[in-house]
Amino acid sequence: MVLCTVVLAAGFVIWLAARKRLTLTGRRMLLTMTVMAGLGLAAGASQEETLLDGRYLERNENGAGSYEAKLQVNAGELLEDYSLTVTVPETQLTKEEEKQLLEAAKREIDAEFPGDNKDSENIREAVLIRDSYQDGKVATEWEFDNYEVMDLQGNVMDVELPEKGTVVTASVNLSCGTSACRYEFSFRVLPKQLGQSELLLKEVEDYLQEQETEEGSRRLKLPEYVGEQALAWSEKPEYLPEKILLLGTCVTVLLPLLENSRQKEAKKKRDRELAREYPELLGKLVLLMGAGMTLWAAWNKIAANYSKERKKNTIRPQIVYEEVLKTCYEVQGGVGEERAYERFGERCGGIRYRKLGNMLAQNLRKGTNGLVGLLEKEAEDAFEERKSMARKYGEEAGAKLMFPMLVMLGVIMVILLVPAISSFQI
């Protein structure tokens, strides 16, 4: 949260001191970092602490369900910031409900215990044991009469065993609220000597299970000592503010790339539209000048027709005709007609438009004799180029459609094959 606060303050200072000198992209980057830092700060402030007074966890009301508290425990040199999830149960159930849950837990143990093994009489791999059953409502404490073949986690060790294996009796102390019972059955297990850290954690778990049966308490008490070893509890840090700030940093770094990509895509789209409209503009010039109009009269006629249609909203804006209209405004504003044609070609860009602008300007200086023929020849070449571009774009569109078509083919194959395979198996 401290880092988010620093970034947020720095963002406001930079905005107040240098906002007039920042580019549009720079402002967006600064705004993104500031917003993300603010969100990180708000997220950190909204996080509720579940650990009270360093030793207590608040219980939920009866029926609200249990919840898990992610904590860290320190035990001198034995444990350092060890992550431990503590289940905080809800209020106690009735005696009848507790007995029903205990019986259901026995059936659940019978069903789950073999794990990946064939059955409980042929255990060769790890078995499945849990500290609680029935959605955490029944706590268990496992005991084995032979700790030489299976550990308390249910791992079978690789040791020499008799041909028929070693039968081990498991005793499970089931507790649910104030009710408890003992369940025994036989199986094969392989424990190992537990280290000091494992023994300490087992005692902590036993202590917590004992606390689950405590009645009338609104808090779950965590142990201060295990034997002579002191325990220090703390909540496991989630680093949510820092994660949000990191996300903001990534977005800020990507903003210039996204902006550059957007500009390139917009330019590419504009060039395509200009290339598509070029033959049409030449055709209109040839048609009007062939009818006896001068170059400037034909140019104004095209601009006037476009302006009239735009006012009626019968056509969408077209880049090339917007530039034609702008050329008319420039001439009316005092720019020479020759220079206006040259500026038209420069604004549109591309070899074709620059060539057209220079052609119109040169013929204006030398006279318009033969201009119609030159425009006709240019129009023919432009139409041929437009056909080539259309074929190219068609091939690109076909390539883009290949993936959806393959997906549809896969779906159809699944629809056809699954019923056939199912009927064959039957």
Stockholm file with secondary structure:
# STOCKHOLM 1.0

chainA/1-426         MVLCTVVLAAGFVIWLAARKRLTLTGRRMLLTMTVMAGLGLAAGASQEETLLDGRYLERNENGAGSYEAKLQVNAGELLEDYSLTVTVPETQLTKEEEKQLLEAAKREIDAEFPGDNKDSENIREAVLIRDSYQDGKVATEWEFDNYEVMDLQGNVMDVELPEKGTVVTASVNLSCGTSACRYEFSFRVLPKQLGQSELLLKEVEDYLQEQETEEGSRRLKLPEYVGEQALAWSEKPEYLPEKILLLGTCVTVLLPLLENSRQKEAKKKRDRELAREYPELLGKLVLLMGAGMTLWAAWNKIAANYSKERKKNTIRPQIVYEEVLKTCYEVQGGVGEERAYERFGERCGGIRYRKLGNMLAQNLRKGTNGLVGLLEKEAEDAFEERKSMARKYGEEAGAKLMFPMLVMLGVIMVILLVPAISSFQI
#=GR chainA/1-426 SS CHHHHHHHHHHHHHHHHHTTTSCHHHHHHHHHHHHHHHHHHHHHHHCCCCEETTTEEECCCTTSCCEEEEEEEEETTTEEEEEEEEEECCSCCCHHHHHHHHHHHHHHHHHHTTTTSSCTTSCCSCCCCCSEETTTTEEEEEEESCTTSBCTTCCBCCCCCCTTCCCEEEEEEEEETTEEEEEEEEECCCCCCCCHHHHHHHHHHHHHHHHHTCCSCSEEECCSEETTEECEEEECCCCHHHHHHHHHHHHHHHHHHHHHHHHHHHHHHHHHHHHHHHHHHHHHHHHHHHTTCCHHHHHHHHHHHHHHHHHHTCSCCCHHHHHHHHHHHHHHTTCCHHHHHHHHHHHHCHHHHHHHHHHHHHHHHHCSTTHHHHHHHHHHHHHHHHHHHHHHHHHHHHHHHHHHHHHHHHHHHHHHHHHHHHHHHC
#=GC SS_cons         CHHHHHHHHHHHHHHHHHTTTSCHHHHHHHHHHHHHHHHHHHHHHHCCCCEETTTEEECCCTTSCCEEEEEEEEETTTEEEEEEEEEECCSCCCHHHHHHHHHHHHHHHHHHTTTTSSCTTSCCSCCCCCSEETTTTEEEEEEESCTTSBCTTCCBCCCCCCTTCCCEEEEEEEEETTEEEEEEEEECCCCCCCCHHHHHHHHHHHHHHHHHTCCSCSEEECCSEETTEECEEEECCCCHHHHHHHHHHHHHHHHHHHHHHHHHHHHHHHHHHHHHHHHHHHHHHHHHHHTTCCHHHHHHHHHHHHHHHHHHTCSCCCHHHHHHHHHHHHHHTTCCHHHHHHHHHHHHCHHHHHHHHHHHHHHHHHCSTTHHHHHHHHHHHHHHHHHHHHHHHHHHHHHHHHHHHHHHHHHHHHHHHHHHHHHHHC
//
